[in-house]
Structure formats: structure tokens, C-alpha cells
Amino acid sequence: MSRPSGAKIRAIIKRPDEEYGHVTNISPSLKNLQKTVEGYIERVKICDGVAMLINEDGKYCCLPRNFQFGNYPTNTIIAGTVVIVGEENGEFTDCPLDFAMWKELLKGWGN
């Protein structure tokens, strides 16, 4: 089912200066998402139906460290602002994670 033009989605946004981030409603347009992450978007799968949108060049552009993703020894540093969204049929949708689950994921990754 297609989302009406201009409709917003529920997302979790975590900036480097925030401990866990915050829940908000945002426009899922490419232009808006690129503005939020300050550059071209890279999609990183967290789990089925959940994606993390990051600046694909964040580490190389010297954006501030945000958090580590994954568990040692395969963890990676995420730099810059991150947007957590849902995914369905190739479209970004409301984030299915509740905020408490997001906090637990961050803690589990060692943040």
C-alpha cells in the first residue's frame, strides 16, 4: 500500500550528542533523509523489517562518532546522525522497534 504524498513516518533518530536518541515523525523523502544524515544515504539492515540509515561517507568525512554497531569482533563505528526506520516492499515505513528495544540494542552493542 502506497503512503500518501507528504505523509510522515515514525522513526528513531540518534545524533552523536544523544545517549539514545529520540522518536519523531519525519518525511521519508530522499531529500529529507539525506538532509538528516548530512549526505548520501547508506542503508544498514538491523533485522527483518528494520533499517538504519546512515551517511555513507560519515567516517571518511570525519563526522563525530555516534556508536558501535554489532558485537566484537565484527562491530563497526557509526558516525554522524542515524535514522532508524521500518522497511516494507522497498519503502521506508514506521519503525517497528519501540524505544525500549532500541535502547537495549545499543546497550547490547556496548554503547
N, C-alpha and C positions, 0 to 999 in steps of 0.2 A: 504494500500500500504506500503510495507516494505521500510525502508530507507537503502540506500547503506551503506555497511560496511565502517566505518571511517567518515561518513558524520556527520557534526555538526548541532546543533540546536541553535536557538536564545533563550536566557534565560536572566532573570534579576538576578543578584547576588547582595546580600546585606550583607556586612560584618558589624560586630558590630561598627567599627570605621567610617562607612559611613552614611551620613544622609539619603540618599535614595537608594544608591547602584548604579549599572551601568548595561548597556545592553552589552552583549557579545555573542559570538558564542562558544559553548562548545561541547565536545563529550558527548553523552548521555549514555556512557557505565557505568555499575555499578561501576567498579573500579574507574573511573574518578569522578563520582558523590560522592562516598564515600570519596575520597581524598579531594574534595572541601569542604564537610561539616565536615571533620575530624572524620569520624566514620560511624557507621551503619545508614542507611537512614530510616527516618520515613516520610511517605507521608501524608500531611495535605491538604485536599480539601479547596480551597478558594472559588470557584464557579464552575459551569459546565465547564469542559474542561480546568481548571486551577488548578495546584497543587503547593504546597510549599514543597520543600524537605529540611528537617532539620536533624540534628544529634539527633537520638532518645534518647540519654542519655546526651544531651547537658547541661541541668540544673544540672544533678547529677554529671557530670564531671567538674563542675564549669567553663564552657565556659562563656565568657563575655555576658552580656545581650545585645540583639540586639534590640528588640521592643516588644510591646504588640500586641497580635493578638486577634481581636474581640472586642466587646464592653462590658463595665461593665454591669452586674456582672459576665459575663461568659468569660471574657478575660483571656488570659494566656500569660505568659512571654516566648518569644522565645529566646534561647541562641545560640550563635555561628553563623556561616555563613549559609545563606539561599539561595537556588536556586529556582527561580520561572520558571516553565515550563508549556507547554501545555500537554494535555493528550488526546489520541485518540486510541480507541481499545486496551487499556492496554499498550500502548507505550508512551514514552515521546516524545513530538513534540515541534515545535516552540511555544514560549509563545505568546498567542493571546492578552495579555494586552499590550497596549502601555505604555511607561514610565510615561506619564502624569497621566494615570489612576492608576498606581501603587502608585505614589506619593499621589494621592487623597485617596486611600485606607489607606495608612499609617497615613495620617492626620486624617481621619475619626476614626481610632482606637485610636487616642490620642497621636500619636508619633510626 
